[in-house]
Amino acid sequence: MSIKIDSNLEYLKSKLNIPDSRLEEYQGKSVEEILLSEAAQGNQMAIQVAADMFTDPEQLVELFQLADPENKLIIIRSMPSYDMKELIPMLDIEDLIVGLQFFSQEKLLDLLKEVPKEELVKVVFEMFSPEQIITYMPEEQLDKLLTGVNMDKNLVIKNLQSLPAMYLQQIIESVTGEEANGTSQSLAFQISQFSDSDYKAAIRNLRPVQKQELTLAITTQHPKLYEQFDASAYTNIMNRERNKEEIIKSMEVIKPEYLHKMIAQLPDDLMSIVLTQIDDQKFADVLINKHPEILAKFLAG
């Protein structure tokens, strides 16, 4: 295992004050070999550099030229997959978002289905207004919300009173088969007295536009109810209405811990490319404190 860095020798020449007369013989030598040779010839700086190599991140950045992503990539790709994954939390949000570009739109939407619904809803609201969400939401999802066990029936009845009476008359008649008359308030009360099955049937029989208005009114008052819609309903809307770039941009609001899990699903060769964006000093510090064995291998050439 070796790392090819053109500036290695130049850096050591400057750091150790190596005379030009000895420089030629060090061509192709490893860092360890050069340090040992210089130390054997009484170069005290070589001893000091060797001692600092496993303690000074700044010196490591200079020696391995970690500002060059290619050099960082060589070291990262020498790590097993589980060690690479431990580096992911060191990435900035911007780097994590760039890493999402390696996924297809289909895979991104699958990943979004795996995050907590609260996180998914945050992403959705980055792309759509509440009115758009309710308009795009399939009617069966609206039915599921309005008649589900997590919906407060009194809340639905209260908001039904805001709909024109003619629409409430229609849904009462659809269930009872009898003509209904009265104000929106009295008709809403009549619906509240239905059996559970008739009540749910009446709600489902609302015309789509009025059902959307009712749902929007309720979810505006109680935004947490947006989490009751199926994740797949949201991802289907995103897939139809937005492109990959728009979806990725909206994912910036996701908590980093969930973005970390997404990047960890990349193949190792792609994950290693994303990891080259790690801050140089942080990377050097991790190598010194957690992976001295990797340093030893590269120093040995």
WOWOPE-V357289 format. One record per backbone hydrogen bond with DSSP energy under -1.0 kcal/mol. CO is the residue of the C=O (numbers start at 1). NH is the residue of the N-H. E is the energy in kcal/mol with one decimal. If there is no record, write none. Layout:
{{CO NH E} {CO NH E}}
This chain:
{{5 8 -1.8} {7 11 -3.0} {8 12 -2.6} {9 13 -2.7} {10 14 -2.0} {11 15 -2.8} {12 16 -3.1} {13 18 -1.4} {19 22 -1.7} {23 26 -1.2} {24 27 -1.4} {26 29 -2.2} {30 34 -2.2} {31 35 -2.5} {32 36 -2.6} {33 37 -2.2} {34 38 -2.6} {35 39 -2.7} {36 40 -2.3} {37 41 -1.1} {38 43 -2.7} {39 42 -1.7} {42 44 -1.0} {43 47 -1.0} {44 48 -1.9} {45 49 -3.0} {46 50 -2.2} {47 51 -1.8} {48 52 -2.3} {49 53 -1.6} {52 55 -2.3} {52 56 -2.6} {56 60 -1.9} {57 61 -2.5} {58 62 -1.7} {59 63 -2.8} {60 64 -2.5} {61 66 -1.6} {65 68 -1.9} {68 72 -1.8} {69 73 -2.6} {70 74 -1.8} {71 75 -1.6} {72 76 -2.6} {73 77 -2.6} {75 78 -1.3} {76 79 -1.9} {80 84 -1.9} {81 85 -2.3} {84 87 -1.6} {87 90 -2.1} {88 91 -2.2} {92 96 -2.2} {93 97 -2.5} {94 98 -2.0} {95 99 -2.0} {96 100 -1.1} {98 101 -1.5} {99 102 -1.6} {100 103 -1.8} {104 108 -2.4} {105 109 -2.2} {106 110 -1.8} {107 111 -2.5} {108 112 -2.1} {109 113 -1.2} {111 114 -1.0} {116 120 -2.0} {117 121 -2.8} {118 122 -1.5} {119 123 -1.8} {120 124 -2.4} {121 125 -2.4} {124 127 -1.2} {124 128 -2.2} {129 133 -2.4} {130 134 -2.3} {131 135 -2.0} {132 136 -2.8} {133 137 -1.6} {138 141 -1.1} {138 142 -1.4} {139 143 -2.6} {140 144 -2.1} {141 145 -2.1} {142 146 -2.9} {143 147 -2.1} {148 151 -1.4} {152 156 -1.6} {153 157 -2.6} {154 158 -2.4} {155 159 -1.9} {156 160 -2.0} {157 161 -1.0} {159 162 -1.4} {160 163 -1.9} {164 167 -1.2} {164 168 -1.0} {165 169 -2.6} {166 170 -1.7} {167 171 -1.6} {168 172 -2.0} {169 173 -2.6} {170 174 -1.8} {172 176 -3.0} {173 177 -2.0} {183 187 -2.7} {184 188 -2.3} {185 189 -1.9} {186 190 -2.0} {187 191 -2.1} {188 192 -1.8} {191 194 -1.5} {195 199 -3.1} {196 200 -2.3} {197 201 -2.0} {198 202 -2.5} {199 203 -2.2} {200 204 -2.3} {201 205 -1.3} {203 206 -1.4} {207 211 -2.6} {208 212 -2.3} {209 213 -2.3} {210 214 -2.6} {211 215 -2.4} {212 216 -2.8} {213 217 -2.2} {214 218 -2.1} {215 219 -2.9} {216 220 -1.9} {217 221 -1.3} {218 222 -1.7} {222 225 -2.2} {223 226 -2.1} {224 227 -1.7} {225 228 -2.1} {230 234 -1.5} {231 235 -2.5} {232 236 -2.1} {233 237 -1.6} {234 238 -2.5} {235 239 -2.5} {236 240 -1.7} {237 241 -2.8} {238 242 -2.5} {243 247 -2.1} {244 248 -2.7} {245 249 -2.3} {246 250 -1.6} {249 252 -1.1} {250 253 -1.1} {251 254 -1.5} {255 258 -1.6} {255 259 -1.3} {256 260 -2.8} {257 261 -1.3} {258 262 -1.3} {259 263 -2.5} {260 264 -2.0} {262 265 -1.7} {263 266 -1.9} {267 271 -2.9} {268 272 -2.4} {270 274 -1.9} {271 275 -2.2} {274 277 -1.6} {275 278 -1.8} {279 283 -2.5} {280 284 -2.6} {281 285 -2.4} {282 286 -2.2} {283 287 -2.3} {284 288 -2.2} {285 289 -2.6} {286 290 -2.8} {286 291 -1.1} {291 295 -1.5} {292 296 -2.6} {293 297 -1.6} {294 298 -2.1} {295 299 -2.8} {296 300 -1.6} {299 32 -3.2}}
